[in-house]
């Protein structure tokens, strides 16, 4: 059985409305934070696009609806990128997708009714390829890179980006009436890709939000600003760390930040249960406190990341401190049955190289963690291959 483009569009539209309604209700009732609201705009935009395209097809006089439809689609995809940036504690830059959407809408409307169905397509295809590619990259870095659901979404977004790059090239090289373009890059093919994106995004974004907010509650500061195992919570750690950084700037001394990340925490939760993951967090926190220098300030950046801020060691090296903590974590059973051990990735920076702003210091250290994780995974893959 072959489905014509109109049938595919109707099916895709119904899937979009159902999935969008589900995510919006979940955000409103359970996950109503800045990240959830940005991702909700993606679904609002997708639903808007469905109705705008329907209006544009109702009558020749409603050709103008293609402008808002194309522009709205760009904004919707851009919101996936903005939400991912916010989830990674980066500025969402929401104006950029809206600016892109306006440019695409204007490009669609400029030719007037004579522009036809494909007016503004090159601009729209290129913008979607760009924003979906950026969203794929953002879902594969920093905080989101540690979440399995975010990595799955990154793969889907990368596929969308590649498809729209090919669609742009085919449109320019062949034209919209060529059978090759219509078969592989036409409305039917794009509707299938977009429906898959909606379904995958609904599953993965809901999972990411549950993981982020659930863990945020687990690591939230208590009333006195302290945390389990004597480790400061994120808010208290930031406040005290910023005070230390101001004093170090005034006195022209160097502070070092060491960030330790528990590897594969999502996989541990899936394989052994959330209780095992929580136990891994407690073990890592306890070992960090017992092996850290007495001059170190210890806190948590997230469920999987611990941070140590300390003066530059004089009788030891920061690499040595990090190595001792990592070795102790690796050699400590997580539970009575000793079913697995935990490895850690590390990132090191200092005020001498990253400056004295807290955000810059944390960003440099977490970027170093990502590099360490990539190197460790490459070594593991090479060892497996040999």
C-alpha positions in Angstrom: 0.0 0.0 0.0 1.3 3.4 -1.0 0.3 6.5 1.0 -0.1 9.7 -0.9 1.5 12.9 0.5 -1.9 14.3 1.6 -2.6 11.2 3.7 0.9 11.3 5.1 0.5 14.9 6.0 -2.8 14.3 7.8 -1.3 11.4 9.8 1.7 13.5 10.6 -0.5 16.4 11.7 -2.5 14.2 14.0 0.6 12.7 15.5 2.0 16.3 16.0 -1.2 17.5 17.8 -1.4 14.4 20.1 2.3 14.5 21.0 2.3 18.3 21.4 -0.7 18.2 23.6 0.9 15.5 25.8 4.2 17.4 26.2 2.5 20.7 26.9 0.3 19.1 29.6 3.3 17.4 31.1 5.3 20.6 31.2 2.4 22.5 32.7 1.7 20.0 35.4 5.1 18.5 36.2 8.1 20.1 34.4 7.3 23.8 34.3 10.9 25.2 34.2 12.6 27.4 31.6 13.9 24.4 29.6 10.4 22.8 29.5 8.8 26.1 28.4 11.4 26.5 25.5 10.8 23.0 24.3 7.0 23.6 24.6 7.4 26.3 22.1 8.7 23.7 19.7 5.4 21.8 20.0 3.3 25.0 19.9 5.2 25.9 16.7 4.7 22.5 15.2 1.0 22.5 15.8 0.8 26.0 14.4 2.6 24.9 11.3 0.1 22.1 10.7 -2.8 24.4 10.8 -1.0 27.1 8.7 -0.2 24.6 6.0 -3.9 23.4 6.0 -5.1 27.0 5.6 -2.6 27.6 2.7 -4.1 24.6 0.9 -7.8 25.5 1.4 -8.0 28.1 -1.4 -5.6 29.9 -3.7 -6.5 33.2 -1.9 -4.9 31.8 1.3 -1.4 31.4 -0.3 -0.1 33.9 2.3 -0.4 31.2 5.0 2.7 29.5 3.6 4.8 32.4 5.0 3.9 31.9 8.6 4.0 28.1 8.1 7.6 28.1 6.8 8.7 30.7 9.3 7.0 28.9 12.2 8.7 25.6 11.2 12.1 27.2 11.5 11.2 28.8 14.9 10.0 25.4 16.1 13.2 23.6 15.2 15.2 26.5 16.6 13.5 26.1 20.0 14.9 22.6 20.3 18.3 24.1 20.1 17.5 26.9 22.5 16.0 24.5 25.1 19.1 22.3 24.8 21.3 25.3 25.5 19.3 26.2 28.5 19.5 22.6 29.8 23.3 22.9 29.4 23.2 26.1 31.5 24.0 28.3 28.5 22.1 31.4 27.2 19.2 30.1 25.2 19.6 32.8 22.4 15.8 32.7 21.6 16.0 35.7 19.3 18.1 33.9 16.7 15.4 31.3 15.7 12.7 34.0 15.7 15.0 36.1 13.4 15.5 33.1 11.2 11.8 32.5 11.1 11.1 36.1 10.1 13.6 35.9 7.3 12.1 32.7 5.9 8.6 34.0 6.2 9.5 37.2 4.2 11.4 35.1 1.6 8.2 33.0 1.2 5.9 36.0 0.9 8.0 38.2 -1.4 7.2 36.4 -4.7 3.5 36.8 -4.0 0.8 34.4 -5.2 3.0 33.6 -8.3 5.6 32.0 -6.0 3.6 28.9 -5.6 4.0 26.0 -3.1 7.8 26.0 -3.1 8.3 29.8 -2.5 11.0 30.4 0.2 11.9 26.7 0.2 15.6 27.1 -0.1 15.8 29.5 2.8 13.5 27.3 4.9 15.5 24.1 4.1 18.8 25.7 4.9 17.5 27.2 8.2 16.1 23.9 9.3 19.3 22.1 8.4 21.3 24.7 10.4 19.1 24.7 13.6 18.6 20.9 13.7 22.4 20.5 13.3 23.0 22.9 16.1 20.4 21.2 18.3 22.1 17.8 17.6 25.5 19.2 18.7 24.0 20.8 21.8 22.3 17.5 22.8 25.6 15.8 22.5 27.7 18.0 24.8 28.1 19.1 28.4 25.2 18.1 30.8 23.0 16.6 28.1 25.8 14.4 26.7 25.6 12.3 29.9 21.9 11.5 29.3 21.0 8.5 27.0 17.8 10.1 25.9 19.5 13.3 24.8 22.1 11.3 22.8 19.2 9.5 21.0 17.6 12.8 20.2 20.9 14.1 18.9 21.1 11.2 16.4 17.6 11.9 15.2 18.3 15.7 14.8 21.5 14.9 13.0 19.6 12.8 10.6 17.1 15.6 10.0 19.9 18.0 9.4 21.6 15.7 6.8 18.2 15.2 5.1 17.6 18.9 4.9 21.1 19.6 3.6 20.4 17.0 0.9 17.0 18.5 0.3 18.5 22.0 -0.2 21.1 20.7 -2.6 18.6 18.7 -4.6 16.1 21.6 -4.8 18.8 23.9 -6.2 20.4 21.4 -8.5 17.3 19.6 -9.8 14.3 21.7 -9.1 11.1 20.7 -7.3 9.5 19.1 -10.3 12.1 16.4 -10.9 11.1 12.8 -10.0 14.3 12.3 -8.0 13.6 15.3 -5.8 9.9 14.4 -5.4 10.7 10.8 -4.5 13.5 11.3 -2.1 13.1 14.9 -0.9 9.5 15.7 -1.5 6.6 16.3 0.8 6.1 12.6 1.5 9.6 12.0 2.6 9.9 15.1 4.7 6.6 14.3 6.5 7.9 10.8 7.4 11.1 12.4 8.8 9.2 15.1 10.7 6.7 12.6 12.2 9.6 10.5 13.4 11.2 13.6 14.9 8.0 14.5 16.8 7.6 11.0 18.2 11.3 10.6 19.2 11.4 14.2 20.6 8.3 13.5 22.8 9.8 10.4 24.3 13.3 11.7 24.7 12.5 15.2 25.9 10.1 13.9 28.5 12.8 11.5 29.7 15.4 14.3 29.8 13.1 16.5 31.8 12.2 13.8 34.3 15.9 13.0 34.7 16.9 16.7 35.0 14.2 17.8 37.4 14.3 14.6 39.5 18.0 14.9 40.0 17.7 18.6 40.6 15.4 17.8 43.5 17.8 15.2 44.7 20.7 17.7 44.9 18.8 20.8 45.9 20.2 22.7 48.8 18.7 22.1 52.3 17.7 25.1 54.5 21.1 25.4 56.1 22.8 25.2 52.7 24.6 21.9 53.3 24.2 18.6 51.6 24.6 14.8 52.0 28.0 13.5 52.9 29.2 17.0 53.9 29.1 18.2 50.3 27.7 21.6 49.5 24.6 21.7 47.3 24.9 23.6 43.9 23.5 26.9 45.2 25.6 27.0 48.4 28.7 25.9 46.6 28.3 28.7 44.0 27.8 31.4 46.7 30.9 30.4 48.7 33.0 29.7 45.6 32.2 33.2 44.3 33.4 34.7 47.6 36.6 32.7 47.4 37.2 33.8 43.9 36.7 37.5 44.8 39.3 37.1 47.5 41.7 35.3 45.2 41.3 38.1 42.7 42.0 40.7 45.3 45.0 38.9 46.8 46.3 37.8 43.3 46.4 34.1 44.3 45.5 31.1 42.1 42.6 28.8 42.8 42.2 25.4 41.1 38.9 23.7 40.2 38.7 20.0 39.9 35.4 18.5 38.5 34.7 14.8 38.8 32.0 13.2 36.8 30.5 9.7 37.5 30.7 7.8 34.2 27.6 6.2 32.7 25.2 7.0 35.5 22.2 6.6 33.2 23.4 3.1 32.2 23.9 2.2 35.9 20.3 3.3 36.6 19.0 1.2 33.7 21.0 -1.9 34.4 20.9 -2.0 38.2 18.1 0.4 39.2 18.0 3.9 40.5 19.0 2.8 44.0 22.4 1.6 42.6 22.9 4.9 40.9 22.1 6.8 44.1 24.6 4.5 45.9 27.3 5.3 43.3 26.7 9.0 43.9 27.0 8.6 47.7 30.2 6.6 47.4 31.8 9.1 45.0 30.8 12.0 47.3 32.1 10.3 50.4 35.5 9.4 48.8 35.8 13.0 47.4 35.5 14.4 50.9 37.9 12.0 52.5 40.6 12.3 49.9 40.4 16.0 49.2 42.9 18.4 50.8 41.7 20.1 54.0 41.8 23.5 52.2 39.3 22.3 49.5 35.7 23.5 49.1 33.6 20.6 47.9 30.2 20.9 46.3 28.0 19.4 43.6 27.3 20.9 40.2 24.7 18.2 39.4 23.8 14.7 40.3 26.8 13.2 38.5 29.3 16.0 39.0 31.3 17.0 42.0 33.5 20.1 42.2 36.5 20.8 44.4 37.8 24.4 44.6 41.2 24.8 46.4 44.4 26.9 46.4 47.1 25.7 44.2 48.7 22.7 46.0 52.3 23.3 47.2 53.2 19.8 48.3 51.1 17.8 45.9 49.8 18.0 42.4 46.2 18.5 41.4 46.5 15.5 39.0 47.7 13.4 41.9 44.7 14.4 44.0 42.3 13.7 41.2 44.0 10.3 40.5 43.8 9.3 44.1 40.1 10.1 44.2 39.4 8.3 40.9 41.4 5.2 42.1 39.6 5.1 45.4 36.2 5.3 43.7 37.1 2.6 41.3 38.3 0.3 44.1 35.3 0.8 46.3 32.3 -1.6 45.9 29.0 0.2 45.3 26.9 -2.4 47.2 27.2 -5.5 49.3 27.1 -7.8 46.2 29.8 -5.9 44.5 28.0 -6.1 41.1 30.0 -3.2 39.5 32.5 -0.5 40.2 32.3 3.2 39.2 34.7 5.1 37.0 35.1 8.8 36.9 36.1 11.5 34.4 38.0 14.5 35.5 38.4 18.1 34.4 41.0 20.6 35.8 41.3 24.3 35.4 42.5 27.3 37.4 41.9 31.0 37.7 45.2 31.5 36.0 43.9 30.0 32.7 40.1 30.4 32.9 39.8 33.7 34.9 38.1 34.4 38.2 34.4 34.2 37.2 32.6 31.2 38.6 30.7 30.4 35.3 33.9 30.6 33.3 35.8 28.4 35.7 33.0 25.7 35.7 32.7 25.9 32.0 36.4 25.3 31.4 36.5 22.4 33.9 33.4 20.7 32.5 34.8 21.1 28.9 37.9 19.4 30.2 35.7 16.6 31.6 34.2 16.1 28.2 37.7 15.8 26.7 38.7 13.3 29.3 35.6 11.2 28.7 36.1 11.2 24.9 39.7 10.1 25.4 38.7 7.3 27.8 36.0 6.0 25.5 38.4 6.0 22.5 40.9 4.0 24.6 38.2 1.5 25.6 37.0 1.2 22.0 40.6 0.6 20.8 41.2 -2.0 23.5 38.0 -3.8 22.6 38.9 -3.8 18.9 42.4 -5.2 19.6 
